[in-house]
Amino acid sequence: MTMEEIIAQLPYGNDFLFVDTLEEISENDVTGSYTFHKDEVFYSSHFKDFAVTPGVILIECMAQIGLVCLGIYLQREQLQDLSMASGFQVALAESEVEFLKPVFPEETVTVTSELVYFRFQKLKCNVKMTNSRGEMVCKGVLSGMVMSENE
């Protein structure tokens, strides 16, 4: 499964997709990036006169790259028939994230996720986000449940 095929299997529409590229992925880690564009719907209200990316959106970006993309990759043998992947999802179960710097419109962030464990359909990762200057934006631990439509 290529990185493009993994991104294509993400269960999000364009307005809620926070993955532009995957730079690398393996059994133990994943690195990807996203650019927050100034026309993202949440910037008009968060905050009215000083646009900042909401923390919940940063967590979502970290989860999409660090959990869902990695989960798809780890399940790739079960999903070899890509049409089967439409019912595959990773539901965020827990997050413990520390925010260190704001992310503004037009900033590109890089998410790196390292596998802690994947067993009994539960995926847990140490995830960090850096900005284009290499500064840590946020970091934490995310976990989720890997599910198929049939479960």
C-alpha positions in Angstrom: 0.0 0.0 0.0 1.5 3.3 -1.1 1.4 6.5 1.0 -1.1 8.0 -1.5 -3.4 4.9 -1.1 -3.3 5.3 2.7 -4.3 9.0 2.5 -7.1 8.0 0.0 -8.5 5.5 2.6 -8.9 8.2 5.3 -12.6 8.5 6.2 -12.7 12.3 6.1 -14.1 14.8 3.6 -12.0 17.6 2.2 -13.2 20.1 4.9 -12.0 17.9 7.7 -8.9 16.2 6.2 -5.7 17.3 7.9 -3.2 15.3 6.1 -1.4 16.6 3.0 1.5 14.2 2.8 3.1 11.2 4.4 6.8 11.4 4.3 7.5 8.0 5.8 5.7 5.1 7.5 6.7 1.8 9.0 5.6 -0.8 11.5 6.8 1.5 14.3 6.3 5.1 13.2 4.8 7.6 10.8 5.7 11.1 9.7 3.3 13.4 7.8 2.5 17.1 7.3 -0.3 19.5 6.8 -0.6 23.2 5.9 -3.3 25.1 7.7 -4.7 27.5 5.0 -6.1 30.9 5.9 -9.5 30.0 4.5 -10.1 27.1 7.0 -13.6 27.6 8.3 -12.6 27.8 12.0 -10.3 30.8 11.5 -13.1 33.2 11.1 -14.3 32.6 14.7 -11.2 31.4 16.5 -10.4 34.1 17.5 -12.4 37.0 15.7 -9.5 39.4 15.4 -6.5 37.0 15.8 -6.7 33.7 14.0 -5.2 30.8 15.9 -5.7 27.1 15.1 -7.9 25.5 17.8 -6.2 22.9 20.0 -8.9 20.4 19.2 -8.0 20.7 15.5 -4.3 20.2 16.3 -5.2 17.0 18.1 -7.3 15.9 15.1 -4.4 16.5 12.8 -2.1 14.5 15.1 -4.7 11.7 15.3 -5.3 11.6 11.5 -1.6 11.2 10.8 -0.3 9.5 13.9 -3.2 7.1 14.6 -5.4 6.6 11.6 -2.7 6.5 8.9 -0.6 4.3 11.0 -3.6 2.1 11.8 -4.4 1.7 8.1 -0.7 0.8 7.4 -0.7 -1.8 10.3 -3.9 -3.3 8.9 -2.7 -3.3 5.3 -2.6 -7.1 4.9 -6.3 -7.3 6.0 -7.1 -4.4 3.7 -5.2 -5.6 0.6 -8.5 -5.4 -1.3 -8.7 -1.6 -1.0 -12.5 -1.7 -1.4 -12.6 -3.4 2.0 -11.1 -0.4 3.6 -14.2 1.8 3.3 -15.5 0.3 6.6 -12.2 0.6 8.4 -12.0 3.3 11.1 -9.8 4.3 14.1 -11.8 6.0 16.8 -9.9 8.3 19.1 -10.2 6.9 22.6 -7.8 8.9 24.7 -5.6 11.9 24.4 -3.2 13.6 26.7 -1.6 16.5 24.9 0.6 19.4 26.0 0.4 22.6 23.9 3.6 24.6 23.7 3.2 27.1 20.8 0.3 28.4 18.7 -0.2 27.5 15.0 -1.3 30.3 12.7 -2.9 30.3 9.3 -0.6 29.3 6.4 1.7 27.4 8.8 2.9 23.9 7.8 3.2 21.4 10.7 4.9 18.0 10.7 3.5 15.2 12.9 5.7 12.3 14.0 4.2 9.4 15.8 5.9 6.4 17.4 4.1 3.2 18.2 3.8 2.4 21.9 1.7 -0.7 21.2 -0.9 -2.2 18.9 -2.8 -5.2 20.5 -6.4 -6.3 20.9 -7.3 -3.7 18.2 -6.1 -0.8 20.5 -3.4 1.5 19.1 -1.4 3.8 21.3 1.3 6.2 20.1 3.6 9.0 21.3 2.9 11.9 19.0 4.6 15.2 18.5 3.9 18.2 16.2 6.6 20.7 15.0 6.3 23.8 12.9 8.3 24.6 9.8 11.0 26.1 12.1 11.4 22.8 13.9 9.9 24.1 17.1 7.7 21.8 19.1 4.1 22.9 18.9 2.5 20.1 20.9 3.2 16.6 22.1 1.4 13.8 23.9 0.0 10.4 23.9 -3.0 9.4 21.7 -4.8 6.1 21.6 -7.6 4.7 19.6 -9.6 1.6 18.7 -9.2 0.0 15.3 -12.7 -1.0 14.1 -14.3 -2.3 11.0 -17.9 -1.6 9.9 -18.7 -5.2 10.7 -17.8 -4.9 14.4 
